[in-house]
Amino acid sequence: MQSLAASRPNLWEAGGCDVNWWVPLLVAVITGPVVVLLQMLRNENTTQHAESRELLHHMIIKVDDIHDDVTELKDDFKQHIKDGHGNQVG
């Protein structure tokens, strides 16, 4: 029994036009704008990423400043108690 592929003539090798030439053209027409749109979104995301990194860096500096202030207040409070001012009732 012959396979279906063997019984069908290969028109491409015989000089025929069995290949649908419009398929690659259709794919290019559809994917072209999609690729351009994705590239635009990628650039936007890159810009947003840079802005987010700058904001994160600013927040880290603020948190470090607050940590330093809390540490200083904690040390002052310990010294205040050590000096005997923590047991006074008014």
Sequence and secondary structure as in RCSB ss.txt:
>XXXX:A:sequence
MQSLAASRPNLWEAGGCDVNWWVPLLVAVITGPVVVLLQMLRNENTTQHAESRELLHHMIIKVDDIHDDVTELKD
DFKQHIKDGHGNQVG
>XXXX:A:secstr
   HHHHS  TTTTT   S THHHHHHHHHHHHHHHHHHHHHHHHHHHHHHHHHHHHHHHHHHHHHHHHHHHHHH
HHHHHHHTT SS   
